[in-house]
Amino acid sequence: MSTEPSCPSSTTAEELQAELARLRSENVSLAELNIALKEGNLALKDANTALKDLLASSREDRSALLSQQTRSQQRQYAESAAQTDPLDRAVGVATLPQEVLLQIFLSTIPPDHTYDPSVLSGSRNAWLDSVKTRRALPLVCKSWYGTGSEALYRDIVLQRMGQICALARTLRSSCVTYGPDPSELVQRLRLTHCIVQPTCMDVVKEDLTFVIEACAHLIVFEFHPHPAFDDELRTSEPHAFLHLNMLDDISENRTSLALCEQFGHGLRHAVFAGPLKIQNLRCIDQVLRAGTHLSRVDLGPYNGGAKVLHFSRSNDDVPIVLPHLTHLSLHVDEDHGRFLDYICESWKLPVLSHLTLHSCQELPTPLLAHIGLVLHYLHIIPSLHWDGSDLRSTLADLPTLCPFLEHLVLPHIPTLTLQCTIKSPTLQYPDIWDTLMQKRHVVELMCKMGIACRLPSLRTLRLLSWGSGDSSALPLILVLCHPTDISGDEVRVVTLPGVRLVQTSWAVLLDRGLGYAGKVTFINSSP
């Protein structure tokens, strides 16, 4: 059996040649495609460049057009404003919401610590400038009249008897005129050093009574009698003056009765500067019994002697309860022992947190035992006779008397190491009034000693430069210069009426008036 031989080699060669021919053809096609893609890419790059140029040109044209339109509008506005009545230019401002306008107008009233409304400040002071501005606000346009009146009448200061009569006349006339009732806008009323002629006393008291009765939304009332005038006529001089005594027996004084009614309507802050007599204290006692909404009370010095003891005992069965009072300021010199007994016996202050004691010769332990259980802030302002002989034993009992005390302000005692005497787990900010200021590194070392000794919560210790013990701004220093306001090497300057000071993290230093050539020098302001 014979077989015919096969030829695989010839077949494979033909297939390889065909595959090579196909690959050469595809390679040529790919090369042509690559050339076409490169040409397309170059065309796209050219188009992109042209588009960028076109976009840049469009932006320049648009910017030029907008600039031209802006200049044209500015010219139109200028021409329109030149042809418009000046009174019509404030139409846009006049259409602001009343709430926004009120906040703007209220910002014209300076803070209390920046001015002194007393006439002793002269005619050029921040308070009078503010009054002039607020008087002009309601006169700008009709749409500002209501809001401007609210800013004008919100805070009233009466310094002369003629101002009392004028205010009463304004409030009476508002009942028959169109417009807002000013009596509903008054929230703060202050009588400051107002003196009255005896022949005008009845008329002035009648007008003052009407003013107090009419101001139904009163929140703050302050009475500062003139220290140089008495409330009783002691001379036959026909032109003698008396200070306006409005704190008298309620049963015989309609002004005191009207004030008592206002205290029951929601008044929150009361200031009765001294000196206070026994008849004034009787009135204040009745007024405070009605003031259940009070959150702050400032009382001046009392000079009624032992009479207050009998007065307080007659009211033991009905104590004064002030459930919302958080801030209290008192005078506690050596003549105020009976007055403090009266407070301990007759006052109930369940939420009192801030206590300021003026003219102290020693810490009033009975008073602190009565009202110190919830105190967070205690400020002791010493008298000229302060010696601090019993301070060590009192400070040792302070954690028991004031278990939640955080901020303590004390006078300097050279023989006493404060940070090693007090054992308080809550005290954070002790401040010490000092006449011989220490350097910064000494104060910081004292703070470290306090933390290591008995004050685990201590954050900072400061020295306060004592230079104006009789200044009315003295209690404000600790309020405006709180220890948490600054830290480290920060420095802040604060200006008070008659006092300028610089606050640092370790001291509050008073300006001693040693500046020259417009520069102010502060004592020991360097570390």
C-alpha positions in Angstrom: 0.0 0.0 0.0 1.5 3.3 -1.1 0.8 6.8 0.3 1.3 10.3 -1.3 3.7 12.5 0.7 2.4 15.9 2.2 4.0 19.6 1.9 3.5 21.4 5.2 6.4 23.8 4.7 5.0 25.4 1.5 1.7 26.0 3.2 3.2 27.7 6.2 5.3 30.0 4.1 2.3 31.2 2.2 0.4 31.9 5.4 3.3 33.8 6.8 3.7 35.9 3.7 0.0 36.7 3.8 0.1 37.7 7.5 3.1 39.9 6.9 1.4 41.6 4.0 -1.6 42.2 6.3 0.5 43.6 9.1 2.4 45.9 6.6 -1.0 47.2 5.4 -2.2 47.8 9.0 1.1 49.5 9.9 0.7 51.9 6.9 -2.9 52.5 8.0 -1.9 53.3 11.6 0.9 55.6 10.4 -1.6 57.5 8.2 -4.0 57.6 11.2 -1.3 58.9 13.5 -0.4 61.6 11.0 -4.1 62.5 10.8 -4.4 62.6 14.6 -1.3 64.8 14.9 -2.7 67.2 12.4 -6.1 67.2 14.3 -4.3 67.8 17.6 -2.4 70.7 16.1 -5.6 72.0 14.8 -7.2 71.7 18.2 -4.3 73.5 19.8 -4.6 76.3 17.3 -8.4 76.4 18.0 -7.8 76.4 21.8 -5.3 79.3 21.4 -7.7 81.2 19.3 -10.5 80.5 21.8 -8.3 81.8 24.7 -7.5 84.9 22.8 -11.2 85.4 22.0 -12.1 84.8 25.7 -9.4 87.3 26.9 -10.7 89.8 24.4 -14.2 89.2 25.5 -13.3 89.7 29.1 -11.5 93.0 28.3 -14.5 94.1 26.3 -16.8 93.2 29.1 -14.7 94.9 31.7 -14.5 98.0 29.6 -18.2 98.0 29.0 -18.9 97.5 32.8 -16.5 100.3 33.6 -18.2 102.5 31.0 -21.6 101.7 32.4 -20.4 102.3 36.0 -19.0 105.7 35.1 -22.2 106.5 33.2 -24.3 105.5 36.2 -22.1 107.6 38.5 -22.5 110.6 36.3 -26.3 110.0 36.2 -26.5 109.7 40.0 -24.4 112.8 40.4 -26.5 114.7 38.0 -29.7 113.4 39.7 -28.4 114.2 43.2 -27.4 117.7 42.1 -31.0 118.3 40.8 -32.6 116.6 43.8 -33.7 118.3 47.1 -31.2 117.5 49.8 -34.0 116.4 52.1 -35.0 113.6 49.6 -31.5 112.1 49.6 -32.1 110.2 52.9 -35.1 108.3 51.5 -33.1 105.1 51.4 -31.9 105.5 55.0 -35.4 106.4 56.1 -36.8 103.2 54.8 -34.6 101.0 57.1 -36.6 98.7 59.5 -37.4 100.4 62.8 -35.6 97.7 64.8 -32.3 98.4 62.9 -32.7 102.1 63.4 -33.3 101.7 67.1 -30.1 99.7 67.5 -28.2 102.4 65.6 -29.7 105.1 67.7 -29.0 103.3 71.0 -25.3 103.0 70.0 -25.2 106.8 70.4 -25.6 106.4 74.2 -22.1 105.9 75.7 -21.6 103.2 78.3 -22.0 104.3 81.9 -18.3 103.9 82.7 -17.2 106.4 80.0 -18.9 109.5 81.4 -20.1 111.4 84.5 -23.5 113.0 84.1 -22.8 115.4 87.0 -22.7 119.1 86.3 -19.2 119.1 87.7 -18.0 117.6 84.5 -18.5 120.9 82.6 -20.3 121.6 79.4 -18.0 119.5 77.2 -18.4 115.8 78.2 -19.6 112.6 76.6 -22.9 112.7 78.3 -24.0 116.1 77.0 -22.7 115.2 73.5 -24.9 112.1 73.6 -27.9 114.1 74.7 -27.5 116.6 71.9 -27.2 113.8 69.4 -30.3 112.0 70.7 -32.3 115.2 70.8 -31.6 115.7 67.1 -32.6 112.2 66.0 -36.4 112.7 66.1 -36.0 115.9 64.1 -34.4 114.3 61.0 -37.5 113.1 59.3 -41.0 111.8 60.1 -40.1 108.2 59.7 -37.4 108.6 62.4 -39.6 110.4 64.9 -40.9 107.3 66.7 -37.6 105.4 66.9 -35.6 108.6 67.7 -38.0 109.4 70.5 -37.5 106.0 72.0 -33.7 106.5 72.0 -34.2 110.0 73.5 -36.4 109.1 76.4 -35.0 105.7 77.3 -32.4 107.1 79.7 -33.4 110.3 81.6 -31.0 112.2 84.0 -32.5 115.0 86.1 -30.0 117.4 87.6 -32.0 120.6 88.2 -35.5 121.2 89.6 -36.5 122.9 86.3 -35.8 119.7 84.4 -38.3 117.8 86.6 -41.0 120.3 85.9 -40.2 120.3 82.2 -40.3 116.5 81.9 -43.6 116.5 83.8 -45.0 119.1 81.4 -43.9 117.0 78.4 -45.5 113.9 79.7 -48.8 115.7 80.5 -48.9 117.2 77.0 -48.4 113.9 75.3 -51.9 112.9 76.3 -53.4 115.4 73.9 -50.9 115.3 71.0 -50.4 112.9 68.2 -47.3 110.7 68.5 -45.7 108.1 70.8 -46.2 108.5 74.5 -42.8 109.4 76.1 -43.8 107.9 79.4 -43.9 104.4 77.9 -40.4 104.9 76.6 -38.6 105.7 79.8 -36.6 102.8 81.2 -34.1 104.5 83.3 -34.6 107.5 85.6 -31.7 109.1 87.5 -31.8 112.0 90.0 -28.3 113.3 90.3 -27.3 116.1 92.8 -30.7 117.8 92.3 -31.2 120.7 94.7 -34.5 122.6 95.2 -35.5 125.9 96.7 -37.8 125.5 99.8 -40.5 127.6 98.2 -40.5 125.3 95.1 -40.3 122.0 97.0 -44.1 121.2 96.9 -44.4 121.9 93.2 -41.2 119.9 92.3 -42.3 116.9 94.4 -45.8 116.9 92.8 -44.2 116.9 89.3 -41.7 114.2 90.3 -44.6 112.1 91.7 -46.4 112.4 88.4 -43.2 111.5 86.4 -42.7 108.3 88.5 -46.3 107.3 88.3 -46.4 107.9 84.5 -43.2 105.8 83.7 -44.9 102.4 83.7 -41.9 100.6 82.1 -39.2 101.8 84.4 -36.4 99.3 84.9 -33.6 101.3 86.6 -34.1 104.0 89.3 -31.2 106.0 90.8 -31.2 108.6 93.5 -28.0 110.5 94.2 -28.6 113.4 96.7 -26.2 116.3 96.7 -23.6 115.8 99.5 -23.3 119.5 100.2 -26.9 120.2 101.0 -29.2 119.0 103.7 -32.8 118.0 103.4 -34.0 120.2 106.2 -34.0 124.0 106.3 -31.5 125.2 108.9 -31.2 128.8 108.0 -33.4 131.8 107.4 -31.7 132.7 104.2 -34.4 133.1 101.6 -32.3 131.8 98.7 -31.2 128.6 100.5 -31.3 125.3 98.7 -32.1 121.8 99.9 -31.5 118.5 98.2 -34.6 116.8 97.0 -35.6 114.4 99.7 -37.9 111.9 98.1 -37.2 109.0 100.6 -39.6 109.8 103.4 -42.4 108.1 105.3 -44.7 106.6 102.6 -47.8 107.5 104.6 -46.9 111.1 104.3 -45.0 111.3 101.0 -46.8 110.7 97.8 -43.5 110.5 95.9 -42.3 107.6 98.0 -45.6 105.9 97.6 -45.4 106.2 93.8 -41.9 104.9 93.9 -43.1 101.9 96.0 -45.7 101.1 93.4 -43.1 101.2 90.6 -40.9 98.7 92.5 -43.8 96.3 92.4 -44.3 96.7 88.7 -41.0 95.2 87.6 -38.2 97.6 88.5 -34.9 95.6 88.5 -32.1 98.0 89.5 -32.2 100.5 92.4 -29.5 102.9 93.6 -30.0 104.9 96.8 -26.8 106.9 97.5 -26.2 108.3 100.9 -26.0 109.5 103.5 -29.2 107.7 104.6 -31.1 108.7 107.7 -33.6 106.7 109.7 -36.6 108.1 107.8 -34.9 107.2 104.5 -34.3 103.7 105.7 -38.0 103.4 106.6 -38.9 104.3 103.1 -36.4 102.0 101.5 -37.6 99.2 103.8 -41.2 99.6 102.4 -40.0 100.0 98.8 -37.8 96.9 98.9 -40.7 94.9 100.3 -42.5 95.6 97.1 -39.5 95.1 94.8 -39.7 91.3 94.3 -38.2 91.7 90.7 -35.0 93.5 91.9 -31.8 92.0 90.6 -29.4 94.7 91.9 -29.4 97.2 94.8 -26.8 99.8 95.8 -27.2 101.5 99.1 -25.2 104.5 100.4 -23.8 105.0 103.9 -26.3 105.1 106.8 -25.8 107.6 109.6 -28.9 107.0 111.7 -27.0 105.5 114.6 -28.7 103.0 116.9 -32.3 104.0 115.9 -32.2 101.3 113.2 -32.1 98.6 115.8 -35.5 99.4 117.2 -36.8 99.8 113.6 -35.5 96.5 112.5 -37.0 94.7 115.5 -40.4 96.1 114.8 -40.3 94.3 111.4 -38.8 90.9 112.4 -42.1 89.1 111.7 -42.2 90.3 108.1 -38.7 89.9 106.5 -37.7 91.4 103.2 -37.5 88.6 100.6 -35.7 89.5 97.3 -35.8 86.2 95.3 -34.0 87.6 92.3 -31.4 89.9 93.8 -27.9 88.9 92.6 -25.8 92.1 93.1 -25.7 94.1 96.4 -23.5 97.0 97.4 -23.3 98.3 101.0 -21.3 100.6 103.3 -20.1 98.8 106.5 -17.9 101.2 108.4 -17.8 101.3 112.2 -21.0 103.3 112.5 -22.9 100.7 110.5 -23.1 97.9 113.1 -26.8 98.4 113.8 -27.5 98.7 110.1 -25.8 95.3 109.4 -27.8 93.8 112.2 -30.9 95.1 110.5 -29.9 93.4 107.2 -29.1 90.2 108.9 -32.4 90.2 110.8 -34.8 91.4 108.1 -33.4 90.5 104.7 -33.6 87.2 102.9 -31.4 87.0 99.8 -31.5 83.4 98.5 -29.6 83.9 95.2 -27.1 86.7 96.0 -23.9 86.1 94.1 -22.0 89.5 94.0 -21.4 91.5 97.2 -19.4 94.8 97.4 -18.7 96.3 100.8 -17.5 99.9 101.1 -15.5 101.6 103.9 -14.6 98.3 105.6 -12.5 98.3 108.8 -12.8 94.6 109.1 -14.6 91.7 107.4 -18.3 91.6 108.6 -18.4 88.0 109.7 -22.1 88.0 110.8 -23.2 89.5 107.5 -21.2 86.9 105.5 -22.6 84.2 107.6 -26.1 85.4 106.7 -25.8 86.0 103.0 -22.5 84.4 101.9 -23.6 80.9 101.3 -24.1 81.4 97.5 -21.6 84.2 97.0 -19.3 84.0 93.9 -17.8 87.5 94.1 -16.8 89.4 97.2 -15.2 92.9 97.0 -13.8 94.6 100.1 -13.1 98.3 99.8 -11.3 99.4 102.9 -11.8 102.6 104.9 -8.9 104.9 105.8 -8.7 103.2 109.2 -8.3 99.7 107.8 -5.7 97.7 109.8 -6.7 94.1 109.1 -5.9 92.9 112.6 -8.6 90.2 112.6 -8.3 89.4 108.9 -6.2 86.2 109.4 -8.9 84.5 111.5 -11.7 85.7 109.3 -10.0 84.5 106.1 -9.5 81.1 107.7 -13.3 80.9 108.1 -14.0 82.2 104.7 -14.4 78.8 103.0 -17.1 78.1 105.5 -18.8 81.5 105.2 -18.6 81.5 101.4 -18.2 78.0 100.2 -18.7 78.8 96.5 -16.5 82.0 96.3 -14.6 82.3 93.0 -13.5 86.0 92.9 -12.2 87.7 96.1 -10.9 91.3 96.2 -9.1 92.4 99.4 -6.8 95.2 100.7 -3.2 94.6 101.1 -1.9 93.4 104.5 2.0 93.4 104.6 2.2 90.8 107.3 -0.3 88.4 105.7 0.4 85.9 102.9 -3.0 85.6 101.3 -2.4 82.6 99.2 -1.2 80.6 102.2 -3.9 81.7 104.6 -7.1 80.9 102.7 -8.0 77.3 102.2 -10.6 77.5 99.5 -11.3 74.8 96.9 -13.3 77.1 94.7 -11.3 80.4 94.7 -10.0 81.2 91.2 -9.3 85.0 91.0 -7.9 86.7 94.1 -7.2 90.4 93.6 -5.3 92.5 96.1 -5.3 96.3 96.4 -1.7 97.4 96.9 0.1 100.7 97.3 3.6 99.3 96.7 3.3 97.3 93.4 5.4 94.2 93.0 7.1 93.1 89.8 5.4 90.6 87.4 7.7 87.7 88.2 6.9 88.2 92.0 3.1 88.1 91.4 3.4 85.0 89.2 5.5 83.3 91.9 2.8 84.2 94.4 0.2 82.5 92.2 2.3 79.3 91.9 2.6 79.3 95.7 -1.2 79.6 96.1 -1.7 76.6 93.8 0.9 74.6 95.7 -0.6 75.6 99.1 -4.4 75.6 99.6 -5.9 77.0 96.4 -6.2 74.1 93.9 -8.6 76.1 91.6 -6.5 79.2 91.4 -6.1 80.5 87.9 -4.5 83.9 88.3 -3.6 86.4 91.1 -3.5 90.2 90.4 -2.4 93.3 92.2 -4.5 96.4 91.9 -2.9 99.8 92.0 -4.5 101.9 94.8 -4.6 105.5 93.8 -8.2 106.8 94.0 -9.9 105.4 97.0 -12.7 108.0 96.9 -13.4 107.6 93.2 -16.9 106.6 92.3 -15.3 104.5 89.5 -13.4 102.3 91.9 -16.0 99.5 92.1 -16.2 99.5 88.2 -12.5 98.6 87.9 -13.1 94.9 88.7 -16.2 94.8 86.5 -14.5 96.2 83.4 -11.2 94.5 84.0 -12.2 90.9 84.7 -9.2 88.5 84.9 -10.5 86.4 82.0 -10.5 89.4 79.6 -6.8 89.0 78.7 -4.0 86.6 79.2 -0.3 86.2 78.7 1.4 89.5 77.5 -1.8 91.2 76.4 -2.3 94.8 77.5 -5.6 96.7 77.5 -6.2 100.4 78.4 -9.5 101.4 80.0 -10.7 104.9 80.7 -13.1 105.7 83.5 -14.4 109.1 84.7 -11.3 110.7 86.3 -9.3 107.4 86.1 -7.3 105.9 83.4 -5.8 102.4 83.8 -4.0 99.6 82.0 -4.9 96.0 82.5 -2.5 93.1 82.3 -2.7 89.5 83.2 -1.0 90.1 86.6 -2.0 93.7 87.6 -4.4 96.6 87.0 -2.3 99.8 87.1 -3.6 103.4 87.5 -2.2 106.3 85.5 -0.4 108.6 88.0 -0.3 111.6 85.7 3.4 111.3 85.1 3.0 111.4 81.3 4.8 114.0 79.2 4.7 115.0 75.6 1.5 113.2 75.0 2.8 109.9 76.5 1.2 108.2 79.5 3.4 106.5 82.1 2.0 103.7 84.2 3.7 102.8 87.5 5.5 99.5 87.4 4.0 98.5 84.0 7.1 96.6 83.1 7.8 93.0 84.2 
